Amino acid sequence: MRTFIIRARKGTTRWERVRSQIGASGHFEVIAHSVINAFFVSNGFREDVEIYIILDCSEDFPRTIKLSAGEGLSIAGFYEDAVIDLVEKALKDSHGLQKDETRVIAPGLQISGFGFEKLVGNLLETRPVYLLDRKGEDIRNAKLDLNPVFVLSDHLAMPKNSVKSLKRQGVKAISFGKKMLFASQCVVLIHYELDRSEF
Ligand SMILES: C[S@@+](CC[C@H](N)C(=O)[O-])C[C@H]1O[C@@H](n2cnc3c(N)ncnc32)[C@H](O)[C@@H]1O
């Protein structure tokens, strides 16, 4: 299993506002491109992938949307609108979601009423978690454990407190070098490195 966590620092929890964050200051296209690159290959769909999208911008509490190929996720195609449709649906159909509640919206699509810290804490109980960070260890030198989880931020930096907390919990930082890449480009490179290691 390959799992990605992408933290949308300005990602809205209001379904009617998601689409307007594409190409605007919210830069929701970063999320859409990451989702597309996480799942799609030419003529195929990666079945061993899941991605969590954290929507931090909320009037009450953050939301975490999980897309999981293994649980039957269906995406209409590899274009931005198809991803936005899923995010909108998750938010719209979870009206009244309580804090910490999880609701399955459709096969492979679920939403939870919690955010980054709780999600990472839960995953750390059973999975190795890695932070994508330019200052981390070169991915080619780092020995990645099985079933890794990769944490990325969107167009904004991961908050310093979150980075400190991840490090305190033993999360290792891994790097693709000094050049600042888009999150979606990191997703492609992670797949590339893991695919290579499976040759
Ligand atoms: C566009 S970058 C974030 C830019 C943001 N302004 C900042 O200063 O962090 C999105 C995310 O991709 C990952 N990333 C980008 N370049 C990377 C690199 N060279 N190595 C490892 N991760 C990288 C990091 O997780 C980063 O938070």
The ligand as an ORCA input file, in Angstrom:
! r2SCAN-3c Opt
* xyz 0 1
  C       5.145     23.507     -3.323
  S       5.834     22.742     -1.942
  C       5.444     23.875     -0.629
  C       5.963     25.245     -0.848
  C       5.885     26.118      0.403
  N       5.887     27.495     -0.010
  C       7.035     25.851      1.354
  O       7.832     26.754      1.568
  O       7.145     24.743      1.898
  C       4.757     21.431     -1.573
  C       5.313     20.304     -0.775
  O       6.022     19.422     -1.622
  C       7.073     18.807     -0.893
  N       8.331     19.130     -1.580
  C       8.543     20.085     -2.510
  N       9.798     20.027     -2.966
  C      10.389     18.995     -2.321
  C      11.713     18.418     -2.370
  N      12.648     18.904     -3.178
  N      11.956     17.351     -1.584
  C      10.996     16.835     -0.762
  N       9.751     17.347     -0.695
  C       9.454     18.401     -1.443
  C       7.017     19.323      0.523
  O       6.227     18.441      1.301
  C       6.287     20.634      0.328
  O       5.634     21.013      1.491
*
